[in-house]
Amino acid sequence: KMLGRVLCAVLFVAALPSLAGASHGHISVVLLGATGDLAKKYLWQGLFQLYMDQVSSGHSFTFHGAALTALEPGQRLMFDVLKKLACPQDEPPNRCAVLKDQFLKLSQYHQLKTAENYTALNREIEMLLRQEGLKEAGRIFYFSVPPFAYTEIARHINSSCRPPPGAWLRVVLEKPFGHDLESAQQLAAELTSFFREEEMYRVDHYLGKQVSSLQCAASFQSKGLSGWEKNHIRYQHLTSSLSSGRTSFYEQYGVVRDVLQNHLTEALMFLTMELPANVSRAEEVLQCKLQAFQSLRGLEKTSAVLGQYQAYASQVQEELQKAQDYISTTPTFAGVLIHSDSLRWEGVPFLLTSGKALDERVGYVRVLFKNRAYCTQSETLRDAGHSQCKAKQIIFYIGHGALNSPAVLVSRNLFKPIMPKGSWREAVDQPDLHVFGQPLSDYYVYTPVKERDAYSVLISNIYHGRKDFFITTESLLASWRFWTPLLGSISHQSLRLYPGGVENQHLLDFEMVSGEVAFTLAEPVELLNPNRLMPSGYRTIQSKFRQNPLVSAWSEDLISQLASDIEKTASRTVAHSGQFHLALSGGSSPVVLFQRLARHHYAFPWRHTHLWLVDERCVPLTDTESNFFSLHSHLLQSVRVPYFNVHPMPVHLNQRLCVEEDRGTELYAKEIMALVANASFDLVLLGVGTDGHTASLFPRSENGLEGSQAVVLTESPVKPHQRMSLSLPLINKARQVFVLVLGKGKHDITTLLSRVGHEPRKWPVSGVSPSSGQLVWYVDYEALLG
């Protein structure tokens, strides 16, 4: 089918001189994560734009969408997206229809899940080229997948899907590129073991914006503008105001990691670096960027002010299934003061700000010039182009906001810029808008002749091999080296609560004093949340509970201790036996633990860890009720566990849920026997229900409390009723069992369990007693003391 599509396309395009030139070789584009949100919103449209732009370049193309989804449903999902692709408004309808039809014919879906899948893809590309007599120019692999999957995919590409000698390979990577310097170094080391530096293109979509700071800085500095000097500039302000959403991602990364460390830092570099002799040479640009990084003064705790959108805590509790007493310490607003010690910028403050739920969604770079003039009489009668008292500034308007499009604004009393012809035009019909308190008529305003989406620009640059629009390993590590000390120092800094939108008023205003920043206004008492105050003099209680070790603390500290103990157990076990088998319970209690492990335990030996489920609800694994769905959402998508080391329970077989004839329990038991030595898990994490159940073993359960069966089907008194669970005898074979109990709602059952003996038919958790291992109870103060 693919050969037929390509042959049809080649013959058709060859018949249209306006669309095709001499053959310069074939390019295969592989989009991994082809059915994900980023691919749906931007990447397929960007690839279609590339095809429209380059169909007459002489290259032939094929586009391969890939994901873990099976062939038939994946193909259906992908082509639902492709059918909605659109051409620019200035594209003739007939040509648009022809090109879209050809693009669809040149696109195919693949399931890329195993090493064999990658080998098959490589074989298919080679066969296509051989059949059509085409020479391979290169391959593009776009990683639109979570970073934890990068290493495994990179290994497959390197071993079985590289192009032949003479053809290039370009691998495109999406952020986040690590969580701090250490994790970024680890990820970089893994990737550089498979790819050369020139083969990797790390995407920062801000560098695809048409108001790219590199282009703008080059344009103004090359004209010898004296204002790019410390004696003329008052300050420079770089900001990105965000919309709501992405709560799961945000709770892991926060505003500094999400925006300041990457987007705004890249913009800052292009403003502060000395321009190379040739701005189109990526090597020269990189060296200038690294020199700019070296000139930055180190950040202190007093270099930043932090805030949190008042509704964010409830969003976290609702969307991430947090307990009502969960306290998020994630900043959603940050203002950071940066200084450069270079001769050009000494003494000029750079302000980087970003936040959710501000008054508008907007991004800009604002350069405000010093103004020594004083005007005695009213400014209203003066012409904006000649008044020396009005603010003098250059604004690189990235998008959104009042203008709702990219633009460059220059104060009329500063100078009239000369913009590149053909790509920028002066806006004549200016709407009645104000920007930073001044009417738009006070500025020379320039907008793009043809507005392009950032991803379309970046994909075009990938095609042309323009490395200066992407983040190199050196630049990435330099950025993390700069930001990581600040992230450590502010991890426990109090957050200014703000209501959101126009109601913020002056709450987030901050001022610069003696090289430090602080909020201008004291925080109003009514915005303080008493629940945010943690008790002083905390210490962990270590004692006994049911004749076994007990660890107790406030919930946040308890989770921190539990996560550390699990990591220590994992590291010790991997050092001894080479792998670690961890069985995790479902429900709401472990969610906080999963997030703690994902955010703070980067040394965890995930590569050597096998993850199993203690129990599962009989619902599809994509259902929000599924324990595996919770595990994936809060842990798996943030850490790098090899695909084959993740073992969900087979509750959904033959399009049926937990039917005994499908023998799902036997399949899981056989998998455990085959991989886990003596069927003894290294660690089992359990919870406790208010009725004393654990895993999905309920009081008076007919299955699983005794006998030889390792995995059983059970009935829950609450929906969904059907469950699959490890049996009590299998749990008791584990080397270690940790039981986690959180919240006031568990106080009654905790008190009861402290008094009863071994009665698993009444209270199944009372039957947890590892035959040759250790049991440890982790109970927070509220569950223990009420």
PyMOL commands that set and color helices and strands:
alter all, ss='L'
color gray80, all
select helices_A, chain A and resi 2-14+37-54+71-82+93-105+115-132+147-160+181-192+197-199+205-208+213-221+247-272+282-295+301-303+312-319+440-442+454-464+467-469+473-489+501-504+525-527+530-532+555-577+589-600+606-608+627-634+636-638+643-645+660-662+664-675+677-679+728-731+744-753+764-767+781-785
alter helices_A, ss='H'
color red, helices_A
select strands_A, chain A and resi 25-32+59-67+107-111+136-143+168-173+200-202+233-242+304-309+333-338+350-356+362-369+393-400+407-411+424-426+434-435+438-439+443-448+496-498+510-513+516-519+541-545+548-552+580-584+609-613+615-617+646-647+652-653+656-657+683-687+711-715+722-726+736-741+774-779
alter strands_A, ss='S'
color yellow, strands_A
deselect
rebuild
show_as cartoon
